[in-house]
Amino acid sequence: MPPDVSQKNLDISIKHRNIAIYIMGLTKTEIFTAEQNQLATLLKAMAHPARIAILQRILKSDTCICGDLVEELGLAQATISQHLKELKNAGIIQGTIEGVSVCYCIHPENWKTMENLIGGFLNSYKGIDSCC
């Protein structure tokens, strides 16, 4: 040990390392609240312009969408399917099978939850005039 390192500093360093090791052993989501994880999941699912366009199209139609998205958005079927899968996995939309197609619509309960979570998060800003 170098002569300029005190025992006190060493103890703090060791404690700090133990905490770091403990935190590193947790999954990233375990150190955040359920609300923070839910908000992050929803925002991540929406964080692509194609997914926003899909949601806008579904909201505009006010009904289930079955296969119209490929023509309207100009993306490949596989690409649309992947984006729909992400939105469905996040619970933002729901799908029902009709014949050989899957029809998608907004999941109403989850949409309301999403409105409350995102709205609450955005409304928590107090409107500071100048901070930097």
FIMARDO-117292 format. One record per residue: residue in one letter; x negated, y negated, z negated of N, C-alpha, C, O in turn. Coordinates in steps of 0.05 Angstrom, whole numbers, plus 5000, padded with zeros to 4 digits. Layout:
<zanus>
AXYZXYZXYZXYZ ...
</zanus>
This chain:
<zanus>
M498350245000500050005000498249755000496449744984 P498749565017497149315018497349174991499449184978 P495249034983495248904957497348674954498048614931 D498248554975500148334973503048424971504848254968 V503548684972506348784970506948844941505649024930 S508848714929509548764901511349004899512649084919 Q511449124876513249354871516149274875517749424885 K516849024867519548924870520348924899522449014907 N518648804916519148794945519349074957521049124974 L517749254947517749534957520449664950521649804967 D521449624925524049734917526249634934528049784943 I526249374939528349254956528249374984530249434996 S525849394994525449515020526449795021527749875041 I525849955001526750235000529750244999531050395013 K530950074981533850074979535049985006537050095014 H533849795018534849695044534749925064536649965080 R532550075064532350295083534450515077535550625096 N534950565052536950765045539750685055541250845065 I540350425052542850325062542950355092544950445104 A540850285106540750295135541050585144542450645163 I539750775130540051055137542851145132544051295149 Y544051065110546851135104548651035126550451185136 I548350785133550150665154549650805180551550845195 M547150865187546550995212547851275213548351365235 G548251405190549451665189552451655195553651865202 L553751435192556551405197557051365227555351255241 T559451435236560051365263560651065263561350955242 K560350945285560650645287563450565278563750345265 T565450715283568150635276568750665246570550535236 E567150825232567650855203566950615186567950585164 I565350435197564550205181566349965185566049755173 F568450005202570349785208573149865198573650105194 T574849675195577549735186579149865208578449845232 A581349985201583150105221584149895240584349945264 E584749665230585749445247583549355267584149305290 Q581149335258578949255275578549465297578049395320 N578649715290578249925310580549935330580149965354 Q583049895320585349895338585249655357585749685381 L584549425347584249185364582149225385582549155408 A579849335377577649385396578549585418577849555441 T579949795410580849995429582749865450582549915474 L584649705440586549575458585149385477585649375501 L583349215466581949025483580149155503579849065525 K578849375494577049515512578649635536577849625559 A581049745529582749855550583649645570584049705593 M583949405561584849185579582549035592582948865609 A580049105586577748955594576749015622574349055626 H578549025641577849065669579948925686582348955681 P579148775706581148635722583148815735585548735739 A582349055743584349235756586449325735588749345743 R585649365710587649435690589549205684591949245679 I588448965684590248725680592148715703594548665699 A591248755728592948745751595148965750597448915756 I594349205741596249425737598449345717600749375722 L597549245694599449155674601248935683603648935678 Q600148745698601848525709603948635728606148545728 R603148835744605048945763607249095749609549075756 I606449245728608549395713610349205699612849245698 L609248995687610848795673612748645692615048595686 K611748585716613348445736615648615746617848515750 S615248875749617349045759619549105739621749155746 D618849085713620749125691621949405693624249445684 T620549595705621449865707619050045710616749945710 C619450305713617250485717616050455745617550415764 I613450485747612050465773611250755781609950895765 C611850825805611151095815609651065842610951045863 G607051065842605551075866605350815882603950815903 D606550605875606450355890603750205886603050035902 L602350275866599950125859597650135879596249945883 V597350365892595150395911595450195934593550055941 E597850175945598249985967598049705958596849535971 E599249645935599349365925596549255917595949025921 L594949425904592449335893590149375912587949255909 G590449555932588349605951586049765940583749745950 L586549915919584450085907585050375914587350445920 A583050535913583350825918585150955897585250865874 Q586551165905588251315886586751405862587751385839 A584351515866582751605843582051385824582051425800 T581451145835580850915818583250825802583050775778 I585550815815588050745801588650945779589350865757 S588351195786588851415766587051385742587951425719 Q584551325746582651285723583451055706583451075681 H584250835718585150605703587750655688588050575665 L589550795700592050875687591551055663592751035642 K589651235667588851415645587751255621588451315598 E586151055626585050895604587250745589587250735565 L589050635605591350485592593150675577594150605555 K593550915587595251105574593951215548595251235528 N591351275550589851365526589851165504589851235480 A589950915511590050695490592850655480593250515460 G594850785493597550755484599050515494601250455485 I597850375513599050125524601350195543603350055543 I600950405558603050495577603750785570602250925556 Q605950875581606751155579607551255606608351095623 G607351515610608051625636609951865634609852015615 T611551885655613352115657613052235684612652095704 I613252495685612952645711615652645725617652735714 E615652555750618052565767617252695793616052565810 G617952955796617153095820614053135820612953245802 V612853035842609853055844608552805835606052785836 S610052605826608952355817609152315787610752435774 V607352145777607652055749608451765750607151605763 C610551705736611551425735610651305709610851425687 Y609751055710608650915686610250675680611250535697 C610450625653611750375644610350295618608750455606 I610850055609609749955584610850125561613250185560 H609150195542610050325517611050105498609449965487 P613750085495614849845481613849805453613249585445 E613850025437612949995409610049915407609349735391 N608350045423605549975422604949705434603149565425 W606549615453606249345464606749135442605248935440 K608849185427609448995405607248995384606448785374 T606249235377603949245359601549095370600148955355 M601049135396598848995409599248695408597348545402 E601648605413602248315411601548205384600347995381 N602448355363601948275336598948275328598048085316 L597548485336594748505330593148285344591548135331 I593448265370591948065385592747785378591147605374 G595347735375596347475366595347395339594447165335 G595347585320594347525294591347455294590447275280 F589947605310587047555313586547285325584947125314 L587847215347587446955360588446725343587246515343 N590646775329591746555312590146515286590646325272 S588246685280586646655256584546425259583346345239 Y584246335284582446105288583745855278586045795285 K582345705262583545465249583245205265584144995256 G581945215288581744985304579744785295580244545295 I577444875287575244695279574544505302574044605324 D574444245297573844055318571044095330570644105354 S569044125312566344145322564744305301564744245278 C563544515311561944685292559044705300557344785284 C558344635324555544665334554644415347552344395357 
</zanus>
